């Protein structure tokens, strides 16, 4: 099994594993058998669960990400956005039905946070075309990028960029490559 396949399988397991951790935390931290759990105990439970999800996901994919200042800032911003979305969900549920007990509002609001955070990291952490080109070049693979938009065209069967639609002759495409243009005689 390749490492990417193993990572994908582990990524698919994040939901059931998180559910098991949630149940364990709910029983141990919130202690619902001792009466209605307090909102503070539920917030502690969510904080521990968020730390688990963040650690799991970062250990799984963090080594494949080219960490730039922009990515770190967007990840932190996405974390704040996910937390704010959880609060907004709880408040919205409360406004829709004032009869919902506060602990249930904390559960509703808390459940959306890891979903939004993981989805946001998928978007923020994805490899850009320029990063893919650099990765392929570092691995010694020849690469062809679109001179207009930078889309990685290596392996395509025609000289049309599927990203921007530009059509090139092979000669134009090869001549426009940054490494080839820099190495060409003057």
C-alpha positions in Angstrom: 0.0 0.0 0.0 1.4 3.4 -0.9 1.6 6.1 1.7 -1.0 8.2 -0.1 -3.5 5.3 0.0 -2.8 4.8 3.7 -3.3 8.5 4.4 -6.6 8.4 2.4 -7.8 5.4 4.4 -6.9 7.1 7.7 -8.6 10.3 6.5 -11.8 8.4 5.9 -11.5 7.0 9.4 -11.5 10.4 11.1 -15.3 10.5 11.4 -15.8 7.1 13.1 -12.7 7.5 15.3 -13.9 11.0 16.3 -17.3 9.6 17.1 -15.8 7.0 19.4 -13.7 9.7 21.1 -16.8 11.9 21.4 -18.7 9.1 23.1 -15.8 8.4 25.5 -15.4 12.1 26.3 -19.2 12.5 26.7 -19.3 9.7 29.3 -16.1 10.6 31.1 -16.1 14.4 31.0 -19.8 15.4 30.7 -21.1 12.6 32.9 -24.7 12.6 31.7 -25.6 9.8 34.1 -25.1 12.2 37.0 -27.9 14.5 35.7 -27.9 17.1 32.9 -24.3 17.9 31.9 -23.2 21.5 32.5 -22.4 23.7 29.5 -18.9 24.2 30.9 -18.2 20.4 31.0 -19.5 20.2 27.5 -17.2 23.0 26.3 -14.3 21.2 27.9 -15.3 18.0 26.2 -15.5 19.9 22.8 -12.1 21.5 23.4 -10.5 18.1 24.0 -12.2 16.7 20.9 -11.1 19.6 18.8 -7.5 19.1 20.0 -7.8 15.4 19.0 -9.2 16.2 15.5 -6.6 18.9 15.0 -3.7 16.7 16.1 -5.0 13.7 14.1 -5.5 15.7 10.9 -2.2 17.7 11.2 -0.2 14.5 11.9 -1.8 12.8 8.9 -1.4 15.6 6.4 0.9 18.3 7.9 4.0 16.7 6.5 2.7 16.9 3.0 1.9 20.6 3.2 4.4 23.3 2.2 4.0 25.5 5.2 4.1 29.2 4.2 3.2 32.2 6.3 0.0 32.6 4.3 -1.0 29.0 4.9 -0.4 29.3 8.7 -2.4 32.5 8.8 -5.3 31.0 6.8 -5.3 27.9 9.0 -5.5 30.1 12.1 -8.2 32.2 10.5 -10.1 29.1 9.5 -9.9 27.8 13.1 -11.4 31.1 14.3 -14.1 30.9 11.6 -14.9 27.3 12.6 -15.2 28.2 16.3 -17.4 31.3 15.4 -19.6 29.0 13.2 -20.1 26.7 16.2 -21.2 29.7 18.3 -23.4 30.9 15.5 -25.0 27.5 15.2 -25.8 27.3 18.9 -27.2 30.8 19.0 -29.3 30.2 15.8 -30.7 27.0 17.4 -31.5 29.0 20.6 -33.3 31.7 18.5 -35.3 29.2 16.6 -36.5 27.4 19.7 -35.9 28.9 23.1 -37.0 25.6 24.8 -33.8 23.8 23.8 -31.7 23.3 27.0 -28.3 25.0 27.0 -26.3 21.7 27.1 -28.1 20.6 23.9 -27.2 24.0 22.3 -23.6 23.4 23.2 -23.7 20.0 21.6 -25.4 21.3 18.4 -22.9 24.2 18.1 -19.9 22.1 18.9 -20.6 19.5 16.3 -20.1 21.8 13.4 -16.7 23.1 14.4 -14.5 20.1 13.4 -16.5 19.6 10.1 -15.8 23.2 9.1 -12.2 23.1 10.2 -11.3 19.9 8.3 -13.1 21.2 5.2 -11.2 24.5 5.4 -7.9 22.7 5.8 -8.6 20.7 2.6 -9.0 24.0 0.8 -6.1 25.9 2.4 -3.6 23.1 2.5 -4.0 21.9 -1.1 -0.9 22.1 -3.4 -0.8 25.0 -5.8 0.3 24.4 -9.4 3.6 26.2 -8.7 4.3 24.0 -5.7 3.5 20.9 -7.7 5.9 22.0 -10.4 8.7 22.6 -7.8 7.9 19.2 -6.1 8.2 17.4 -9.5 11.4 19.2 -10.4 12.9 18.4 -7.0 12.0 14.7 -7.7 13.8 14.9 -11.0 10.7 14.7 -13.1 10.3 16.9 -16.2 7.2 19.0 -16.0 5.3 21.2 -18.3 3.2 24.1 -17.0 0.8 26.3 -18.8 2.6 29.6 -19.6 -0.6 31.5 -19.0 -2.0 30.2 -15.8 0.7 27.9 -14.4 -1.5 24.7 -14.5 0.6 21.5 -14.4 0.1 20.0 -17.8 2.6 17.1 -17.4 1.0 13.9 -18.8 -1.8 15.5 -20.8 -2.4 14.1 -24.3 -2.8 17.5 -26.0 -1.2 20.9 -25.7 -4.5 22.6 -24.5 -4.6 23.7 -20.9 -7.7 22.3 -19.2 -7.6 25.1 -16.6 -7.6 28.2 -18.8 -8.3 26.7 -22.2 -5.3 28.1 -24.0 -4.0 26.1 -27.0 -0.3 25.8 -27.8 1.8 24.0 -30.3 4.3 21.7 -28.7 7.2 24.1 -29.7 5.4 27.0 -28.0 4.8 25.1 -24.9 8.3 23.8 -24.6 9.9 27.2 -25.3 7.7 28.9 -22.7 8.9 26.6 -19.8 10.8 28.6 -17.2 13.7 26.2 -16.8 14.0 25.7 -20.6 13.8 29.4 -21.3 16.5 30.2 -18.8 18.7 27.4 -20.2 18.2 28.4 -23.8 21.1 30.0 -25.6 20.9 33.7 -26.2 
